[in-house]
Structures are given as structure tokens and as C-alpha cells.
């Protein structure tokens, strides 16, 4: 019980008062989560529609909320964008986990994970969100690193189980971002972007996992 709640109840609070406060706080928390979730969903929609900067006014208008209410849950536009990106990465991590579980053997799980990573990198949402992420990196790199943690944890766990060398997770995370950018703007290296299957095979070879001549499963 927080000090603020204790003050409201008093030193000799009856059980009914405790229940009223608990239920009221529960309703407030649920409402806050629902409203914040709606703001995040709208932010993701706007970010996917355009790679131009998103304004808090646009977000508030589409969500049907006032700016004052928006700022009750998010202190700045950067915080809201970071939350939208964090939610996206959390969903990707769950998808990777589900994909890995469905395959047998360390190498099979590693290949499945890499295929899923490359598949996600080619979606329109991933490509557009990458542009907003790059913009956020200029002002709040700490948040960017933090919301990548769930995916990085899955990648690290799968590669570690497959016996990959230290630093392999970094290679995959970096390759994921590079592949996403290449499929969005075409390769900036003057080289053709490899197919998804070839991309995975090259990663498997670079990580010294499995037979590099095998086709992706």
C-alpha cells in the first residue's frame, strides 16, 4: 500500500474503505492502460502510413483525445514513439519464440529463427518503423537499445543453444537492421540485396551453423 493510499484510508481504515479504494484504483489503472494502448496503436498507424515526422497533435486527434490527456500518459512525442516501437519489438519477440518452439534441434531452431527475423524485416511496417527508429536514435539512443532487448534475448538464447560464437547475436541484430534498410531503399552498397533464403544461408555460414548448402526450411 502506498503512502498516498494510506493517507486516504486513515490509520483506522475499515475493510469496506479498503475495498472501495482498491476497486477505484483498479478501474483507474485499467483505464490508463486502455488509453495508453490506444495512443500507441494510433502512433503505430501514423508511423506506418508515413516516414515523415509524427506530431502529438495528429496522434491525439486520431485517438480522439486531448493533448492534455495524452501528456498524462506520455511526457513527450519521443516517449510515445519509443513505446510504439517497444510494443512492436515485444510482438516480434513473441513471434520468434513461437517459431522456435515449433522446430526440433538447435540448428533447426536457429535456422527457423533467422528465417523469421528476415521475414519480419521485409514487412512494410518494419521498414517504415526503421526510419522512425533512426530518427529517435538521434535524441534517445538509450530507449532504442532498451526496446530491442526482448528480440535480442531470443536471438541470443537460440544461438547460444546452437553453439554459436560470442557476438553472434550482435551480428544477427545488425544484419536484421541492414536487411530491412536494403529492402526499403534498395542496397546502398552498390550490390544486389540477396533473397531471403540466401540471406539466411549466408548468416548460417557466417555463424558456422549447419550446412551452408541447405535450402531454408
N, C-alpha and C positions, 0 to 999 in steps of 0.2 A: 504494500500500500504506500503510495507516495505521500509526501508531507502535505501537499495541496489537498488531496482527498481526505487525509486525516483531519485537517483543519475544518473541512466541510462537515464531517461527521461529528466532530467534537470528541471529547475524552470519554464520554459515556454513551457512545452510539448504540442504538438498538439494532437488532438484526434487520428489521424492515428497512431502516435507513441505509444500511449497508447494501441490501439488495437493490434498492432504488438507484443508488449511486453506481453500482456495478452494471446494472442494465443500461443506465443512461450513458455511461462511458462506452459500453459495448456498442450501442447504437451509433454513437459519435465516431468511434473507430471504424465501424463498417462503412459509414457514410463517407468518411475521409478516404478510405481505401477505394471505394467505388468512384468517387470524384477524381481522385488522382489517377486511377486506372483509365478513366475516360479521357483525361487530358493526355496521357501517354499514348493512347490509341490514336487520338486525333493528331498528335505530333508525328507519329509514325506515318500516318496517311499523308500529311503535308510534306514530310521529308521524302517520301517515295514519289510523290507527284512532281517534285521539282528539286533540282540540286542547288537552287538559289537559297539564300538565307531565309529561314523561317522566323516570323515575328511572333511575339507573345500575343499581340492583338489578334492575329489570324487564328492562333490556337484557341484563344478564349472565345472568339466569335463562333468558330465551328463547333466548339464544345457546348455553346450556349451558356457560358459562364462569364462573370465579370472579371476584369483584371485583378480586382481586389481579392476575389475568391481564388483565382489562380495563384496569386502570390502567397496565399495562406498555406499552400501545399508545396510550392516550389519557389525558392528565393530568386531565381534568375532563369533566363532562357537557356543558358548553358546547362544548368542543373536539370532542366526538363528534357533537353536533348540527350544528356548523358543517361537519364532514366529510361528514355525510349530505347537507346542503344543497349543499355544493360538488359532490358526486358527481352530484346531481340536475341542477344547472346545467350541468355538463360534458356530460351526456347531451343536454340541451336544445340546447346549442351544436352538438353533432354533428348533431342532427336538423335544425336550421336550415341548417347547411352543406349537408346532403344535399338539402334542399328547394330551396335557392337554385340549386344546380348544375343541377337539372332544368328550369330555366326560362331563356328567352332574353331578352336585352335588360336594361339597367339598371332600367327601370321595372317590367318583368315580374318581375325578381328581387326588387325592393323590395316589390311587392305580395304575392308569394308568401311572403316573409319575415314580413310583417306578419300575413298570414292564419295562418301557423304560430304566431306569437307569441300571437295572440288565441286560437287553438285550444288551445294548451298552457295558457293562463291559465284555461280553463274546466274543466279536469280536477279531479276530487276531490282528487288528490294535491297539485296546485298550490295549491288553495285552502287545504287544511289545513296544508301546509308554510308558507304565507304567515303563518299565525298563529304558528307556532313561530319564524319569522324575526323577526317583530315583537317577540317576547319576547327573542330573542337580541340584537336591536338595543340593548336597554337595558343590556346588560353588555359586549358586544363588537362594536361597530359596524365596527371595522376588518376583522374576519373576514368580515362580511356583504358589505362592499364588495369584498373580495378574491375571494370565490367567484362574484360576479356578473360578473367580468371576462371570462370566455370568451364569454358571451352578448352582453355589451356590445361586445366586439371584432367579433363577426359583424355585429351591427346597425350599428355604425359603418362597417364596411367596405362593406356593401351600400348604405347611404345615401350614403356618400361617392362611390361609383361612380355613383350615380344623380344626383349633383349637388345633394344636399340641403344646406341651410344648416348652418353650425356650430351645434351644440347640438341638432340633430335626434335624435341617438342618445339624449340625455338625455330628450327628450320621449317617445320610444318606450318607453324603460325605465320611466319614470314612469307612462305610460299602461297599460303591461302590468300593473304592480302595482295600479293603481286599478281596472282591469277585473277582475282576479282577485278583489279585495275586494268589488266590486259584485256579482259573480256568486255570491259566498259569502254575503254578508249582505244582498243587495239594495242598491240605491243609498242612500247616506247623505246625498244631496244633495236628496232630495225629487223626484228626476227619474227617469224610466224608464231602465233600462240599455239601450243600443242593441243591436241584433242584431250578431252577429259581422261580417257583411258591411258593415253600416252603420258599425260601429266602424272597420273598415279604410278605408272610403271617407273618413271624417272625418279619419283620420290622413293619408291620401294628400293630401287637400285642405290640411290644416294644414301639411304638409311641402312643398306646392306641387309634387307629383309626379303626373304622369299626368292623366287625365280624371276628375274627381271624380264624373261621372255614370255611369261604367262600373261594371258589377257585378263583384264579386270573382271571380277565376278560381280 
